Amino acid sequence: MVNLQEIKGPYDLMLGIGSWCGPSLNLRRHNLRRFAFPLDWMVSNSVADVTRLINNRFQGFMDFPNLVLTEGTSSSLDDGVAVMPAQGGTEPVNAHFIYDTVYNITSVHDFPIVPGQDWTVTYPAYKEKLQKRIANLFEKLEYSPKILFVRWGFATQEEALALHAALSTLVKGDFNLLLMLPVNGIKGMQEMYWPYPGICAVQVPIEEPNNDSIWNEVYNGLSLTNFWP
């Protein structure tokens, strides 16, 4: 069994892999995030789809023919920082929700809503940025001696094992997978003690995804080495 305390300590790389922005935002809040990666600002509700994406080496991810505009808007972000209007307005720009129908993953911050402009206008620049993030991910996973992956979202033990196996095909060093499993009706964090090497699962209140105290409890005791400047 792997408990939370056992995975605490220094890592050369830490990154979020969904299901929303929380893992990456809070890694940055704790000064544990140095790089931008493909799933940082996406909504990826299905662990199985993320596993499939990793097994496919991100082939075809967010390719234009597979994208549709869907309901919903959010703040337009540039690597987590709110985008402001070019004309100097005080209100942040909102973004379209763009859904990848192959991988069932939604971009919620990358396509700014511009009056009179279709969302597709910004696609070429977005795709170029995404490809750079994917290439950066492959490089960092290959060469980092020790890595921590963090995912907030429901997962069965079988799905966790499949995700861990998929990640192992990209990572040459040591790594741990930390799963924060949202549950109704609990207060605070509760450890799960799953009996799998390299996988730590904790339950967290589904009603409080932005509770700083819970993220603090999970992330306190983690640190970044100077392996990557």
C-alpha positions in Angstrom: 0.0 0.0 0.0 1.1 3.5 -0.8 0.0 6.3 1.5 0.2 10.1 0.9 3.1 10.6 3.3 5.2 8.0 1.4 5.0 9.9 -1.9 5.9 13.2 -0.3 9.4 14.6 -1.0 11.4 16.0 -3.9 10.6 15.4 -7.6 12.2 16.6 -10.7 8.9 17.2 -12.4 5.3 17.5 -11.3 2.3 17.9 -13.6 -1.5 17.7 -13.6 -3.3 15.3 -15.9 -6.9 16.4 -15.4 -9.7 16.1 -15.0 -9.7 19.9 -14.8 -7.4 22.8 -14.1 -7.2 22.3 -10.3 -4.1 20.1 -10.1 -2.0 22.5 -12.3 -3.3 25.7 -10.7 -2.5 24.4 -7.2 0.9 23.1 -8.3 1.7 26.6 -9.5 0.3 28.1 -6.2 2.7 25.9 -4.3 5.6 26.8 -6.7 5.7 23.2 -7.9 5.0 23.8 -11.6 7.6 25.0 -14.1 6.2 24.0 -17.5 3.0 24.1 -19.5 1.6 20.7 -20.7 -1.3 19.6 -22.9 -3.9 18.7 -20.3 -3.3 21.6 -17.9 -6.3 23.7 -19.0 -8.6 21.0 -20.3 -11.6 19.2 -19.0 -11.0 15.4 -19.3 -13.7 13.6 -17.4 -12.9 10.1 -18.5 -9.8 8.4 -17.2 -10.1 5.8 -19.9 -10.0 8.5 -22.6 -6.9 10.1 -21.1 -5.3 6.6 -21.0 -6.1 6.1 -24.6 -4.7 9.5 -25.5 -1.4 8.6 -23.8 -1.3 5.2 -25.4 -1.8 6.9 -28.8 1.0 9.4 -28.0 -1.5 12.2 -28.4 -1.9 11.4 -32.1 -4.8 13.3 -33.6 -5.4 15.2 -30.3 -7.5 18.4 -31.0 -7.2 17.9 -34.8 -9.5 20.4 -36.5 -11.9 17.9 -38.2 -12.6 16.4 -34.8 -13.5 19.6 -33.0 -17.0 21.1 -32.3 -18.1 24.2 -30.6 -20.2 23.2 -27.5 -22.2 24.9 -24.8 -20.4 26.8 -22.1 -17.8 29.6 -21.7 -15.0 30.3 -19.3 -12.2 32.8 -18.8 -9.7 32.9 -21.7 -6.3 32.0 -20.2 -2.8 32.1 -21.5 -1.2 29.3 -19.4 -3.5 30.1 -16.5 -3.3 33.9 -16.7 -6.4 35.8 -17.7 -6.4 37.3 -21.1 -7.4 41.0 -21.2 -8.9 42.9 -24.1 -6.4 44.3 -26.5 -8.1 47.7 -26.3 -7.3 48.0 -22.6 -10.6 46.9 -21.1 -10.8 45.9 -17.4 -12.9 42.7 -17.8 -11.1 39.5 -18.8 -11.9 37.9 -22.2 -14.1 34.8 -22.1 -13.4 31.6 -24.1 -15.4 29.1 -26.1 -15.7 25.5 -25.1 -14.2 23.4 -27.9 -14.8 19.7 -27.7 -12.6 16.9 -29.2 -15.1 14.3 -30.3 -12.4 11.6 -30.6 -10.9 11.8 -27.1 -13.9 13.4 -25.3 -11.8 16.2 -24.0 -12.8 19.9 -23.9 -10.6 23.0 -24.2 -12.2 25.5 -21.9 -9.7 28.4 -21.9 -7.9 28.5 -25.2 -10.3 30.0 -27.8 -11.2 33.6 -26.9 -14.6 34.9 -27.7 -14.1 37.9 -30.1 -17.3 39.7 -31.3 -17.9 39.1 -35.0 -15.1 36.4 -35.2 -15.5 32.7 -35.5 -13.7 30.5 -33.0 -11.8 28.8 -35.9 -9.8 32.0 -36.6 -7.5 31.3 -33.6 -7.2 27.6 -34.2 -3.8 27.6 -36.1 -2.1 29.5 -33.3 -3.7 27.3 -30.7 -2.6 24.1 -32.5 1.0 25.3 -32.8 1.0 26.0 -29.1 -0.5 22.6 -28.3 2.1 20.8 -30.4 4.9 22.6 -28.6 3.4 21.5 -25.3 3.1 17.9 -26.4 6.7 17.9 -27.6 7.8 19.4 -24.3 5.8 16.8 -22.4 7.6 13.9 -24.2 11.0 15.4 -23.6 10.5 16.1 -19.9 8.9 12.7 -19.3 11.8 10.9 -21.0 14.6 12.7 -19.1 13.2 13.5 -15.7 14.6 11.0 -13.1 11.5 11.3 -10.8 8.0 12.5 -11.6 4.7 13.0 -9.9 1.4 13.0 -11.8 -1.7 14.4 -10.2 -5.3 13.8 -11.3 -8.5 15.1 -9.6 -11.5 13.0 -10.7 -13.3 9.7 -10.3 -11.4 6.5 -11.2 -11.8 2.9 -10.4 -8.8 0.8 -9.4 -8.8 -0.9 -12.8 -8.7 2.5 -14.5 -5.9 3.7 -12.3 -3.8 0.7 -13.1 -4.4 1.2 -16.8 -3.4 4.9 -16.6 -0.3 4.0 -14.6 0.7 1.4 -17.2 0.2 3.9 -20.0 2.3 6.5 -18.3 5.1 3.9 -17.8 5.5 3.7 -21.6 6.5 7.4 -21.6 8.5 7.6 -18.5 12.0 6.2 -18.2 12.7 7.2 -14.6 10.7 6.6 -11.4 7.2 8.1 -11.0 4.2 8.2 -8.8 0.5 8.7 -9.7 -1.5 10.7 -7.2 -5.3 10.4 -7.6 -7.7 12.7 -5.8 -11.1 11.0 -6.0 -14.1 13.3 -5.4 -16.8 11.8 -3.1 -20.1 13.1 -1.8 -20.6 13.8 1.8 -17.1 13.7 3.3 -15.2 16.4 5.1 -11.6 16.8 4.4 -9.3 14.3 2.8 -9.4 10.5 3.4 -6.7 8.0 2.3 -7.7 5.0 0.3 -4.5 2.8 0.7 -4.8 1.0 -2.6 -2.4 -2.0 -2.8 -0.5 -0.9 -6.0 3.1 0.3 -6.1 3.3 3.9 -7.5 -0.4 4.7 -7.1 -1.6 6.8 -4.2 -5.4 7.4 -4.0 -7.1 9.8 -1.6 -10.8 10.8 -1.4 -11.7 14.5 -1.4 -15.1 16.3 -1.1 -16.7 16.7 -4.5 -18.4 19.8 -3.2 -15.1 21.7 -2.5 -12.8 21.4 -5.5 -11.3 24.8 -4.8 -10.7 24.3 -1.1 -7.2 25.5 -0.5 -6.8 23.7 2.8 -7.4 20.4 1.1 -4.9 21.1 -1.7 -2.5 22.3 0.9 -2.8 19.0 2.8 -2.1 17.1 -0.4 0.7 19.2 -1.7 2.5 20.2 1.5 5.7 18.2 1.8 6.3 18.1 -2.0 9.3 20.0 -3.5 11.0 20.5 -6.8 14.6 19.7 -7.5 16.8 21.9 -9.7 17.0 19.2 -12.4 15.2 21.5 -14.8 16.2 25.2 -14.6 
